[in-house]
Amino acid sequence: MTPAILVRKARSFTLRTFRKLLAGPKGRPRPSDVPDVSAIVPFGYDLSGVTAPARGIAIVCHLFYDDLAPLMRGYMNNVPFPADVFITTDTEAKKAAIEREFADWFGGQVEVRIAPNRGRDIAPKFVTLCDVYARYELVLILQGKKTLTGTIGDAWRDTLAGTLAGTPDIVRSVVDLFNRHPDMGVVMCQHFEGVRDCLHWDGNFRFGQPLAKRMGIALTDQHVLDFPSGSMFWTRGAALKPLIDADLTFDDFPPEKGQTIWTNQHAIERLILFVAEHAGFTWTKIAAPAFFSNPAEMEPVDTPADLDRIIAKTHLRLL
């Protein structure tokens, strides 16, 4: 073997090794005996008697793109219960435009807060709005995702928001699920089909492990990884207490440079279900059939017993 060939092989090995080190662990695969099946929403039984929880509902939304305010308001309009709205954005001009869009909000109070353009949607939700979660039983967490080139981000956004709040009966279904299961901490959308090949740590484990330790979670690369990809989900306010109690600041997040991996915001997205479990809660997935192509991944909920069966069958503890 010539020296030139040896040099090329050494360079190739070094590059492969470097990339592997950067990528880090992906997390253990989901156990084969726990199916990744989602409950179809809206549920098929009578939802007319569903009531809001006594401690109320909040809607949290980050809107870097203020032109998406009308679209996201449309999803929020589907919440058929009183709900207070908390929105973050990064400039006074955007704040004024959003306030105009929500001037006639009928469900409760609306508060728009300014947050630095740092930490993507995660820092505004959990730093700027850290005081919100303990005050409400349920919180719907949304964000105005947008793709400036291509359409995948728009389709991803509409899949998540449409599954979580696409109709009043979808919202009634989710609230009924929480009402019937007091230990339920997070209800998330089944993963958007366009990103399912990316549902691993993607180099973010080295950021996630110290953050988890800060919250009292002993995280290892042998834990199964699942998370609300796209950072939209329903949560019980108390389920995020370990994250809120971590006292994050904007200094915990890097300046915005268009990062897609290797930041605390990407790690926190992957920690949400670990946080909920550490707080003593469980989690489950839902799916609206219009947004998915594989019906085998979804099961109808025609009775409350169906709901109980699906949750029991798909129950997975990550910790």
DRENDO-1510 file (C-alpha; in Angstrom, 1 decimal, always signed):
<recs>
REC; n; res; u; v; w
REC; 1; MET; +0.0; +0.0; +0.0 .
REC; 2; THR; +1.5; +3.3; -1.1 .
REC; 3; PRO; +2.1; +6.2; +1.4 .
REC; 4; ALA; -0.5; +8.3; -0.5 .
REC; 5; ILE; -3.1; +5.6; -0.1 .
REC; 6; LEU; -2.2; +5.3; +3.6 .
REC; 7; VAL; -2.6; +9.1; +4.1 .
REC; 8; ARG; -6.0; +9.1; +2.4 .
REC; 9; LYS; -7.2; +6.2; +4.5 .
REC; 10; ALA; -5.9; +7.9; +7.7 .
REC; 11; ARG; -7.7; +11.1; +6.7 .
REC; 12; SER; -10.9; +9.2; +6.0 .
REC; 13; PHE; -10.7; +7.3; +9.3 .
REC; 14; THR; -10.0; +10.6; +11.2 .
REC; 15; LEU; -13.0; +12.3; +9.5 .
REC; 16; ARG; -15.3; +9.4; +10.2 .
REC; 17; THR; -14.1; +9.2; +13.8 .
REC; 18; PHE; -14.5; +12.9; +14.3 .
REC; 19; ARG; -18.1; +12.8; +12.9 .
REC; 20; LYS; -18.9; +9.9; +15.1 .
REC; 21; LEU; -17.6; +11.7; +18.2 .
REC; 22; LEU; -19.6; +14.7; +17.3 .
REC; 23; ALA; -22.8; +12.7; +16.7 .
REC; 24; GLY; -22.5; +10.9; +20.0 .
REC; 25; PRO; -25.2; +8.3; +21.1 .
REC; 26; LYS; -28.5; +8.1; +19.5 .
REC; 27; GLY; -30.3; +6.5; +22.5 .
REC; 28; ARG; -31.6; +2.9; +22.8 .
REC; 29; PRO; -34.3; +1.9; +20.4 .
REC; 30; ARG; -37.9; +1.6; +21.6 .
REC; 31; PRO; -38.6; -1.9; +23.1 .
REC; 32; SER; -40.2; -4.2; +20.5 .
REC; 33; ASP; -43.0; -5.2; +22.9 .
REC; 34; VAL; -44.2; -1.6; +23.3 .
REC; 35; PRO; -46.0; -0.5; +20.1 .
REC; 36; ASP; -45.6; +3.1; +19.0 .
REC; 37; VAL; -49.3; +3.5; +18.3 .
REC; 38; SER; -51.2; +6.8; +18.7 .
REC; 39; ALA; -54.8; +7.4; +19.7 .
REC; 40; ILE; -56.8; +8.9; +16.9 .
REC; 41; VAL; -58.3; +12.4; +17.6 .
REC; 42; PRO; -61.0; +13.5; +17.9 .
REC; 43; PHE; -62.3; +10.7; +20.0 .
REC; 44; GLY; -65.4; +8.9; +18.8 .
REC; 45; TYR; -67.5; +9.1; +21.9 .
REC; 46; ASP; -69.7; +12.0; +23.2 .
REC; 47; LEU; -67.5; +14.9; +24.3 .
REC; 48; SER; -70.2; +17.4; +25.0 .
REC; 49; GLY; -69.8; +17.0; +28.8 .
REC; 50; VAL; -66.0; +17.6; +28.9 .
REC; 51; THR; -65.2; +20.5; +31.2 .
REC; 52; ALA; -62.0; +22.5; +31.7 .
REC; 53; PRO; -59.8; +21.7; +34.7 .
REC; 54; ALA; -60.4; +23.9; +37.8 .
REC; 55; ARG; -57.0; +25.5; +37.6 .
REC; 56; GLY; -57.6; +26.5; +34.0 .
REC; 57; ILE; -55.8; +26.4; +30.6 .
REC; 58; ALA; -53.0; +28.6; +29.2 .
REC; 59; ILE; -51.7; +28.8; +25.6 .
REC; 60; VAL; -48.0; +29.5; +25.2 .
REC; 61; CYS; -46.7; +30.4; +21.8 .
REC; 62; HIS; -43.5; +31.8; +20.4 .
REC; 63; LEU; -43.9; +33.9; +17.3 .
REC; 64; PHE; -40.6; +35.0; +15.8 .
REC; 65; TYR; -42.6; +35.3; +12.5 .
REC; 66; ASP; -45.4; +37.7; +13.5 .
REC; 67; ASP; -47.0; +37.2; +10.1 .
REC; 68; LEU; -48.1; +33.8; +11.3 .
REC; 69; ALA; -50.1; +35.3; +14.1 .
REC; 70; PRO; -53.4; +34.9; +12.2 .
REC; 71; LEU; -52.7; +31.3; +11.4 .
REC; 72; MET; -51.8; +30.4; +15.0 .
REC; 73; ARG; -54.7; +32.4; +16.3 .
REC; 74; GLY; -56.9; +30.2; +14.2 .
REC; 75; TYR; -55.6; +27.1; +16.0 .
REC; 76; MET; -56.1; +28.8; +19.4 .
REC; 77; ASN; -59.7; +29.7; +18.4 .
REC; 78; ASN; -60.4; +25.9; +18.5 .
REC; 79; VAL; -59.9; +25.8; +22.3 .
REC; 80; PRO; -63.6; +25.7; +23.4 .
REC; 81; PHE; -62.8; +26.7; +27.0 .
REC; 82; PRO; -61.6; +29.9; +28.7 .
REC; 83; ALA; -57.8; +30.2; +28.1 .
REC; 84; ASP; -55.2; +32.8; +28.8 .
REC; 85; VAL; -52.7; +33.4; +26.0 .
REC; 86; PHE; -49.0; +34.2; +26.5 .
REC; 87; ILE; -47.0; +35.0; +23.4 .
REC; 88; THR; -43.3; +35.8; +23.0 .
REC; 89; THR; -41.6; +37.6; +20.1 .
REC; 90; ASP; -38.4; +39.6; +19.7 .
REC; 91; THR; -39.2; +43.2; +18.7 .
REC; 92; GLU; -41.6; +45.9; +19.7 .
REC; 93; ALA; -42.9; +46.2; +16.2 .
REC; 94; LYS; -43.8; +42.5; +16.1 .
REC; 95; LYS; -45.3; +42.8; +19.6 .
REC; 96; ALA; -47.6; +45.5; +18.4 .
REC; 97; ALA; -48.7; +43.5; +15.3 .
REC; 98; ILE; -49.5; +40.5; +17.4 .
REC; 99; GLU; -51.4; +42.5; +19.9 .
REC; 100; ARG; -53.5; +43.9; +17.1 .
REC; 101; GLU; -54.3; +40.4; +15.9 .
REC; 102; PHE; -55.4; +39.3; +19.4 .
REC; 103; ALA; -57.1; +42.5; +20.4 .
REC; 104; ASP; -60.5; +40.8; +20.4 .
REC; 105; TRP; -59.4; +37.5; +22.0 .
REC; 106; PHE; -62.5; +36.1; +23.7 .
REC; 107; GLY; -61.1; +33.4; +25.9 .
REC; 108; GLY; -59.2; +35.3; +28.6 .
REC; 109; GLN; -56.2; +37.6; +28.9 .
REC; 110; VAL; -53.5; +38.0; +26.3 .
REC; 111; GLU; -50.0; +39.0; +27.2 .
REC; 112; VAL; -47.2; +39.5; +24.6 .
REC; 113; ARG; -43.7; +39.6; +26.0 .
REC; 114; ILE; -40.4; +40.6; +24.3 .
REC; 115; ALA; -37.6; +38.0; +24.4 .
REC; 116; PRO; -34.2; +38.1; +22.9 .
REC; 117; ASN; -33.7; +36.2; +19.6 .
REC; 118; ARG; -31.8; +33.6; +21.4 .
REC; 119; GLY; -32.5; +29.9; +22.3 .
REC; 120; ARG; -35.0; +29.7; +19.3 .
REC; 121; ASP; -38.5; +29.0; +20.7 .
REC; 122; ILE; -37.2; +27.1; +23.8 .
REC; 123; ALA; -35.7; +29.9; +25.8 .
REC; 124; PRO; -38.7; +32.3; +25.3 .
REC; 125; LYS; -41.0; +29.6; +26.5 .
REC; 126; PHE; -39.1; +28.5; +29.5 .
REC; 127; VAL; -37.2; +31.6; +30.5 .
REC; 128; THR; -39.4; +34.6; +29.5 .
REC; 129; LEU; -42.6; +32.6; +30.4 .
REC; 130; CYS; -41.2; +30.6; +33.3 .
REC; 131; ASP; -43.8; +32.0; +35.7 .
REC; 132; VAL; -46.8; +30.7; +33.7 .
REC; 133; TYR; -46.7; +27.0; +34.1 .
REC; 134; ALA; -47.3; +26.7; +37.8 .
REC; 135; ARG; -50.5; +28.8; +37.6 .
REC; 136; TYR; -52.4; +26.5; +35.2 .
REC; 137; GLU; -53.5; +22.9; +35.2 .
REC; 138; LEU; -53.0; +22.5; +31.4 .
REC; 139; VAL; -50.8; +24.4; +29.0 .
REC; 140; LEU; -50.9; +24.1; +25.2 .
REC; 141; ILE; -47.5; +24.9; +23.8 .
REC; 142; LEU; -47.3; +26.1; +20.2 .
REC; 143; GLN; -44.8; +27.9; +18.0 .
REC; 144; GLY; -44.9; +29.6; +14.6 .
REC; 145; LYS; -42.5; +27.4; +12.7 .
REC; 146; LYS; -41.7; +28.4; +9.2 .
REC; 147; THR; -39.4; +27.2; +6.4 .
REC; 148; LEU; -38.0; +30.1; +4.4 .
REC; 149; THR; -36.8; +27.6; +1.6 .
REC; 150; GLY; -39.0; +24.6; +0.9 .
REC; 151; THR; -42.2; +23.6; +2.6 .
REC; 152; ILE; -41.2; +20.9; +5.2 .
REC; 153; GLY; -41.3; +23.3; +8.1 .
REC; 154; ASP; -44.8; +24.5; +7.2 .
REC; 155; ALA; -46.1; +21.0; +6.8 .
REC; 156; TRP; -44.5; +20.0; +10.1 .
REC; 157; ARG; -46.1; +23.0; +11.9 .
REC; 158; ASP; -49.5; +22.3; +10.5 .
REC; 159; THR; -49.3; +18.6; +11.4 .
REC; 160; LEU; -48.4; +19.4; +15.0 .
REC; 161; ALA; -50.8; +22.3; +15.5 .
REC; 162; GLY; -53.6; +20.6; +13.6 .
REC; 163; THR; -53.3; +17.4; +15.6 .
REC; 164; LEU; -53.1; +19.3; +19.0 .
REC; 165; ALA; -55.7; +21.9; +18.3 .
REC; 166; GLY; -57.2; +21.4; +14.8 .
REC; 167; THR; -60.8; +21.4; +15.9 .
REC; 168; PRO; -62.7; +22.0; +19.1 .
REC; 169; ASP; -63.4; +18.3; +19.5 .
REC; 170; ILE; -59.7; +17.5; +19.2 .
REC; 171; VAL; -59.1; +19.9; +22.1 .
REC; 172; ARG; -62.1; +18.4; +24.1 .
REC; 173; SER; -60.5; +15.0; +23.5 .
REC; 174; VAL; -57.2; +16.0; +24.9 .
REC; 175; VAL; -58.7; +17.7; +27.9 .
REC; 176; ASP; -60.8; +14.6; +28.6 .
REC; 177; LEU; -57.7; +12.5; +28.4 .
REC; 178; PHE; -56.1; +14.6; +31.0 .
REC; 179; ASN; -59.2; +14.6; +33.1 .
REC; 180; ARG; -59.5; +10.8; +33.1 .
REC; 181; HIS; -55.8; +10.2; +33.7 .
REC; 182; PRO; -54.5; +12.4; +36.5 .
REC; 183; ASP; -51.0; +11.0; +36.1 .
REC; 184; MET; -50.9; +12.1; +32.4 .
REC; 185; GLY; -48.2; +14.8; +32.1 .
REC; 186; VAL; -47.7; +15.3; +28.3 .
REC; 187; VAL; -49.9; +14.6; +25.3 .
REC; 188; MET; -47.9; +15.0; +22.1 .
REC; 189; CYS; -48.5; +14.5; +18.4 .
REC; 190; GLN; -47.1; +11.5; +16.7 .
REC; 191; HIS; -43.9; +12.4; +14.9 .
REC; 192; PHE; -44.2; +14.2; +11.6 .
REC; 193; GLU; -43.3; +11.7; +8.9 .
REC; 194; GLY; -40.8; +13.9; +7.3 .
REC; 195; VAL; -38.4; +14.0; +10.3 .
REC; 196; ARG; -38.6; +10.4; +11.6 .
REC; 197; ASP; -35.1; +9.6; +10.4 .
REC; 198; CYS; -33.8; +12.4; +12.7 .
REC; 199; LEU; -35.3; +11.4; +16.0 .
REC; 200; HIS; -32.1; +10.8; +18.0 .
REC; 201; TRP; -29.7; +12.8; +20.0 .
REC; 202; ASP; -28.0; +14.2; +16.9 .
REC; 203; GLY; -25.0; +15.2; +18.8 .
REC; 204; ASN; -27.0; +16.9; +21.6 .
REC; 205; PHE; -26.5; +14.3; +24.3 .
REC; 206; ARG; -23.4; +16.1; +25.5 .
REC; 207; PHE; -25.6; +19.1; +26.1 .
REC; 208; GLY; -28.6; +17.2; +27.5 .
REC; 209; GLN; -26.7; +15.2; +30.1 .
REC; 210; PRO; -25.5; +18.2; +32.2 .
REC; 211; LEU; -28.9; +19.9; +31.8 .
REC; 212; ALA; -30.6; +16.7; +33.0 .
REC; 213; LYS; -28.2; +16.6; +36.0 .
REC; 214; ARG; -29.1; +20.2; +36.8 .
REC; 215; MET; -32.8; +19.0; +37.0 .
REC; 216; GLY; -31.9; +16.0; +39.2 .
REC; 217; ILE; -32.2; +13.5; +36.3 .
REC; 218; ALA; -29.6; +10.8; +36.0 .
REC; 219; LEU; -29.5; +10.6; +32.2 .
REC; 220; THR; -27.4; +8.0; +30.3 .
REC; 221; ASP; -27.0; +7.1; +26.7 .
REC; 222; GLN; -28.7; +3.8; +27.5 .
REC; 223; HIS; -32.1; +5.4; +28.0 .
REC; 224; VAL; -34.7; +5.1; +25.2 .
REC; 225; LEU; -35.1; +8.5; +23.6 .
REC; 226; ASP; -38.5; +9.9; +22.6 .
REC; 227; PHE; -39.6; +13.5; +22.6 .
REC; 228; PRO; -42.2; +16.0; +21.2 .
REC; 229; SER; -40.3; +16.7; +18.0 .
REC; 230; GLY; -41.1; +20.3; +16.9 .
REC; 231; SER; -41.6; +21.4; +20.5 .
REC; 232; MET; -45.4; +21.6; +20.4 .
REC; 233; PHE; -47.4; +19.6; +22.9 .
REC; 234; TRP; -50.0; +19.7; +25.6 .
REC; 235; THR; -48.7; +19.5; +29.1 .
REC; 236; ARG; -49.9; +19.5; +32.7 .
REC; 237; GLY; -48.2; +22.6; +34.2 .
REC; 238; ALA; -46.8; +20.6; +37.1 .
REC; 239; ALA; -45.1; +18.1; +34.7 .
REC; 240; LEU; -42.5; +20.7; +33.7 .
REC; 241; LYS; -41.6; +21.7; +37.2 .
REC; 242; PRO; -38.1; +20.3; +37.1 .
REC; 243; LEU; -37.4; +22.3; +34.0 .
REC; 244; ILE; -38.8; +25.5; +35.4 .
REC; 245; ASP; -37.0; +24.9; +38.7 .
REC; 246; ALA; -33.7; +24.7; +36.8 .
REC; 247; ASP; -33.8; +28.5; +36.6 .
REC; 248; LEU; -32.6; +28.8; +33.1 .
REC; 249; THR; -31.5; +32.1; +31.8 .
REC; 250; PHE; -30.7; +33.4; +28.3 .
REC; 251; ASP; -27.0; +33.0; +29.1 .
REC; 252; ASP; -27.7; +29.2; +28.9 .
REC; 253; PHE; -28.3; +29.5; +25.2 .
REC; 254; PRO; -25.9; +30.5; +22.4 .
REC; 255; PRO; -26.3; +33.6; +20.2 .
REC; 256; GLU; -28.5; +32.9; +17.2 .
REC; 257; LYS; -26.5; +31.7; +14.2 .
REC; 258; GLY; -29.0; +29.4; +12.5 .
REC; 259; GLN; -27.9; +26.3; +14.5 .
REC; 260; THR; -29.7; +23.1; +13.8 .
REC; 261; ILE; -27.8; +20.9; +16.3 .
REC; 262; TRP; -25.5; +21.1; +19.3 .
REC; 263; THR; -27.2; +23.6; +21.5 .
REC; 264; ASN; -29.1; +23.6; +24.8 .
REC; 265; GLN; -32.3; +24.4; +23.0 .
REC; 266; HIS; -32.1; +21.2; +20.9 .
REC; 267; ALA; -31.2; +19.2; +24.0 .
REC; 268; ILE; -34.1; +20.6; +26.1 .
REC; 269; GLU; -36.5; +19.6; +23.3 .
REC; 270; ARG; -35.2; +16.1; +23.8 .
REC; 271; LEU; -35.5; +16.2; +27.5 .
REC; 272; ILE; -39.2; +17.1; +27.8 .
REC; 273; LEU; -40.5; +13.6; +28.5 .
REC; 274; PHE; -37.7; +12.8; +30.9 .
REC; 275; VAL; -38.7; +16.0; +32.8 .
REC; 276; ALA; -42.3; +14.9; +32.9 .
REC; 277; GLU; -41.4; +11.4; +34.2 .
REC; 278; HIS; -39.0; +12.8; +36.8 .
REC; 279; ALA; -41.9; +15.0; +38.0 .
REC; 280; GLY; -44.0; +11.8; +38.5 .
REC; 281; PHE; -46.1; +11.9; +35.3 .
REC; 282; THR; -46.5; +9.8; +32.2 .
REC; 283; TRP; -47.1; +10.7; +28.5 .
REC; 284; THR; -48.8; +9.5; +25.4 .
REC; 285; LYS; -49.2; +10.3; +21.7 .
REC; 286; ILE; -52.2; +11.3; +19.5 .
REC; 287; ALA; -52.7; +11.6; +15.8 .
REC; 288; ALA; -55.2; +13.2; +13.4 .
REC; 289; PRO; -55.5; +10.8; +10.4 .
REC; 290; ALA; -55.5; +13.6; +7.8 .
REC; 291; PHE; -51.9; +14.4; +8.5 .
REC; 292; PHE; -50.5; +10.8; +8.4 .
REC; 293; SER; -50.2; +8.1; +5.7 .
REC; 294; ASN; -49.9; +4.9; +7.8 .
REC; 295; PRO; -53.2; +4.0; +9.4 .
REC; 296; ALA; -51.5; +1.0; +11.2 .
REC; 297; GLU; -49.8; +3.5; +13.5 .
REC; 298; MET; -53.2; +4.8; +14.8 .
REC; 299; GLU; -56.1; +3.4; +16.8 .
REC; 300; PRO; -59.6; +4.8; +17.1 .
REC; 301; VAL; -61.0; +5.8; +20.5 .
REC; 302; ASP; -64.7; +5.0; +20.3 .
REC; 303; THR; -65.1; +4.6; +24.1 .
REC; 304; PRO; -63.3; +5.7; +27.2 .
REC; 305; ALA; -62.3; +2.0; +27.6 .
REC; 306; ASP; -60.5; +2.2; +24.2 .
REC; 307; LEU; -58.5; +5.2; +25.5 .
REC; 308; ASP; -57.5; +3.3; +28.6 .
REC; 309; ARG; -56.4; +0.3; +26.6 .
REC; 310; ILE; -54.3; +2.3; +24.1 .
REC; 311; ILE; -52.6; +4.2; +26.9 .
REC; 312; ALA; -51.8; +1.0; +28.8 .
REC; 313; LYS; -50.6; -0.8; +25.6 .
REC; 314; THR; -48.3; +2.0; +24.5 .
REC; 315; HIS; -47.1; +3.1; +28.0 .
REC; 316; LEU; -43.3; +3.5; +28.0 .
REC; 317; ARG; -41.1; +4.7; +30.8 .
REC; 318; LEU; -37.9; +6.4; +29.5 .
REC; 319; LEU; -36.2; +6.7; +32.9 .
</recs>
